[in-house]
Amino acid sequence: MISEKNFPAKNGAGTVPPPQDGEYTVDDLKTALEESERSLHDAVFIARQVWEKDCDAVKFDIDDLVQIESALQEICNITAGIDSGDDGE
């Protein structure tokens, strides 16, 4: 049996309504990832704008947020079947 701690989303208070048939699909996953990617991209943009006006207002390193955005982009690409080209060949 797989423990629930391996499925952090199941332990959270997710905002994604369950599908009508009760089972999520790969398309549901792709849609959720793409929406997350867009939201994170917007957050990076806003963080930069705020930081440019008041560097003390942003209490984290924006580069960390950019790294998260890049990782999410890579996950979206993998999910969509797009090769990232990072396989070392």
N, C-alpha and C positions, 0 to 999 in steps of 0.2 A: 504494500500500500504506500502511495506517495503522500508525504506529509503536506499539510496545507501551507507550511512556511515556504515551500518551493513555489507557491502561487500567490505572490504578494497582492495582485489585483483582486483576488478572491477575498482576501482579508480586509480590503479597503471598502470604503463606502462609495463605490463607483457610480457614475452618473449616466452610464450608458444603459438605456432601457433594454431589457431582454428582447430578443427577436420573437416574433409571433409563434414560431415553431419550437422555441425554447433552446435552440442550438445556434451558436455563432458559427460563421463561416470564415474562410480566408478573406473573402471580400469585406466582411465586417472588420476584420483585423486591419486590412489595407486602408479602409476608410478612416478608422480610428487613428492609425499611425499618421496618415496624411493630415488629418485635422490637428493632431498634436504638433506635427512639424510646422504647420502654418502658424499656430499659436506661439510656439517657441521662437520662430523667426521674428514674429511681431514683438515678442518680449525682448529679444536681442536688440532690435532696432530702437525700441523705447528706452531700454537701458542705456544705450549709447547716447541718445538725445539728452536724457536726464544727466548722465555723467558729464557731457560736454558743458552743460550749464552749471553743474555743481558736483564736482568729483567726490565730495564727501557724502553726498546723498545716497550713492550706490555703495552698499556695505559688503559687496563681494567683487571678486575679480571677473570682469566681463569676459575675459578669455576663457574662464571656466565654463561660462554659459555657452560660448561659441563652440567649445569642444563637445558639450552635450548636444548642441544643435547638429554638429557634424556627425556624431555617432548616430543620432536619430535619423539623419538623412541616409546614412549607410544602411541602417536597418530597413528603412523604407525601400531603398534600392534593392536590397536582397529579397525582400518580400515581393517586390514587383518583378523579380527575375532579372534585374539589371546587374551586370558584373561591375564591381567597383574597381577592378584592375589592381587591387592590392595583394594579389596572390604571389608576388615575388618573381614572376616569370618575365 
